Amino acid sequence: MHELSIAQSVVGAVVDHTGGARVLSVRLEIGALSGVEVDALRFCFDLAARDTAVDGAELVVERVAGRGRCRACAAEADLDSFLARCPCGSPDVEVTAGEQLRIRDVEVARDVRNVRV
């Protein structure tokens, strides 16, 4: 299950970039062709976040559709797998979207204890 190592990497990156601030939510962009099982990642995210500043944060996942461009006819089409053929029948399709997995944004709690009014 590579989702556990992905979750650990995401949590580590978030902790590193937020300086230990309590994290409220993490938004990921995950491509349909990335090979990531979202339900498994959600489960692993909760495990990886335990006892960190990310513990209890909401994981928001935005799915990105697979897209490709045919090298034979230049048509663009949605892809649901790497084995998809172009409507023209050609198997020579270049993937143009849907492989990514990136942290889109992170919401952190604002520390109001040191704010003067």
C-alpha positions in Angstrom: 0.0 0.0 0.0 1.9 3.0 -1.2 -0.8 5.3 0.1 0.8 5.2 3.5 4.1 6.5 2.3 2.2 9.2 0.3 0.3 10.2 3.4 3.5 10.3 5.5 5.2 12.5 2.8 2.2 14.9 2.7 2.0 15.2 6.5 5.7 15.7 6.7 5.7 18.4 4.0 2.7 20.2 5.6 4.4 20.1 9.1 7.7 21.4 7.6 6.0 24.3 5.8 3.6 25.4 8.5 6.1 25.7 11.3 4.2 23.5 13.7 1.0 25.6 13.5 -2.2 23.6 14.0 -3.5 22.5 10.6 -7.3 22.6 10.0 -7.4 21.3 6.5 -5.2 20.0 3.7 -6.4 20.1 0.1 -4.8 17.7 -2.4 -5.2 17.6 -6.2 -5.1 13.9 -7.3 -5.1 12.9 -10.9 -7.3 10.1 -12.1 -4.3 8.4 -13.6 -2.0 8.8 -10.6 -2.6 5.3 -9.3 -3.7 6.7 -5.9 -6.6 5.0 -4.1 -8.4 8.0 -2.5 -10.2 6.0 0.3 -6.9 4.3 1.3 -5.1 7.6 1.3 -7.8 9.1 3.6 -7.3 6.2 6.0 -3.5 6.5 5.9 -3.6 10.3 6.2 -5.4 10.0 9.6 -2.8 7.5 10.8 0.2 9.6 9.5 -1.3 12.8 11.1 -1.7 11.3 14.5 0.3 13.2 17.2 1.4 15.9 14.8 0.1 19.5 14.1 -2.0 17.9 11.3 -3.9 15.6 13.7 -7.6 16.1 13.2 -7.3 18.1 10.0 -9.8 17.6 7.2 -8.4 16.0 4.0 -10.0 17.6 1.0 -9.4 15.8 -2.3 -10.0 17.3 -5.7 -9.9 14.8 -8.5 -8.4 15.8 -11.8 -9.6 14.0 -14.9 -7.2 12.2 -17.2 -6.6 13.9 -20.5 -4.6 13.0 -23.5 -3.6 14.1 -27.0 -3.3 11.7 -29.9 0.0 11.9 -31.7 -1.5 10.6 -34.8 -4.5 12.9 -35.3 -3.9 15.6 -32.6 -7.3 15.1 -31.1 -7.7 15.7 -27.4 -9.8 13.3 -25.3 -10.6 12.2 -21.7 -8.6 9.2 -20.6 -9.7 6.7 -18.0 -6.5 4.6 -18.2 -3.0 4.6 -19.8 -4.2 2.0 -22.2 -7.0 4.2 -23.7 -7.0 4.7 -27.4 -7.9 7.8 -29.3 -11.3 7.8 -31.0 -9.4 7.5 -34.3 -8.1 4.1 -33.1 -4.5 5.1 -32.5 -2.9 3.8 -29.3 -0.3 6.6 -29.5 -1.8 8.9 -26.9 0.3 11.4 -24.9 -1.1 12.0 -21.4 -1.5 15.7 -20.8 -3.3 15.7 -17.4 -4.3 13.4 -14.6 -1.0 12.0 -13.3 -0.5 14.7 -10.6 -0.6 14.5 -6.9 0.0 17.8 -5.3 -0.7 19.8 -2.1 -3.1 22.5 -3.4 -3.4 24.4 -0.1 -3.3 24.2 3.7 -5.5 26.0 6.2 -3.9 26.6 9.6 -5.4 27.9 12.8 -4.6 31.5 13.6 -3.1 32.0 17.1 -5.1 34.8 18.6 -3.4 34.6 22.0 -0.8 37.1 21.1 -3.0 39.5 19.1 -3.8 42.9 20.8 -7.1 44.5 20.1 
